Amino acid sequence: MIFFKKRRSRIGIYGPPNAGKTTLANIIARDWTGDAVGQVSEIPHETRRALRKKDISITGANGNVITIDIVDTPGVTTKIDYKEFLEYGLEKEQAIVRAREATEGVAEAMHWLREDIDGVIYMLDATQDPFLQVNIMMIGIIESRHLPVIIVANKIDLPDASPQRIRSAFPQHPVVPISCIDGENVEDLYEKMVSCFR
Amino acid sequence: MQGVQIDLISEERLENLTSMEKIRMILDKVREGTIVILERGLEPEEQSKLIEMTMREILPDDFNGIEMETYPSKEGGHLFARLLGKHPSTRLTVIGPANQLRMIRKDRDLISAWVSSGEPNAP
């Protein structure tokens, strides 16, 4: 007899640079496995490789459990200029290397999305304009692949945050407002993940 | 005469190209400093590949990537259509070099852009 075992779902955390993707990946990994996924930084494109944390089991309030791999991806953009990194104090050579690695990372993230991702957490900075072309494009790409998606409105601890603006931009998807800094509403995200990614 | 070339590409011309031909044509033109306006935008899969290929072609002090804007889709506002899984058709799209094309304003029926001739310190 042949047994078919369904592989774990791979949930990609996507979004523009500096939305808090790696911070969220670390919170999820620490809460449910005790480990971290990657480093965080104020300099854009700190994550330049897709990082996978395997075997994360999340239990919902009703006892339902999902076991997933979390894939933390580089921030998606259509442009990268190494000169932006000079403003953060990097030397020119360091900035060029960082930019090259960032371009490779974004290309890799797009490839993952087309080939290896089963669901998406789309992470947005709630203080920024959600109608940016890159967000519209990415949500369109995710929808065209029929992937389940949860939109996370991060940084609600900041005074300019407007999760409602994000809800207006993407009314067809669940939006969970959270603060990765103080952990506000992270439990709500886990509940939504258990229901969406089963 | 100095200036910026703008190519307006009709839906009919785009229909006769494969996905890779479209992406290659767009990137070749944009890398030469041309602003490309597509009468009908790219499909999501093509947009994904355009981002990926753009990233692979970025070079320091040469090509920083692309700026791209499109009108929100006509059906995009209809929640019912989206809930039924209908994918909105793509609309007019403008693509240019990131160091030359800057979007000023975008509404449901208006894209306002600023185009420079490529000076590195353009506003």
Interface residues (C-beta under 8 A of the other chain):
Chain A: V76 T77 T78 K79 I80 D81 Y82 I96 A99 R100 T103 E104 V106 A107 M110 H111 L113 R114 F131 Q133 I136 M137 G140 I141 E143 S144 R145 H146 P171 Q172
Chain B: E43 P44 E45 Q47 S48 K49 I51 E52 M53 T54 M55 R56 I58 P60 N64 G65 I66 E67 M68 E69 T70 P72 L79 R82 L83 G85 H87 A98 N99 M103 K106
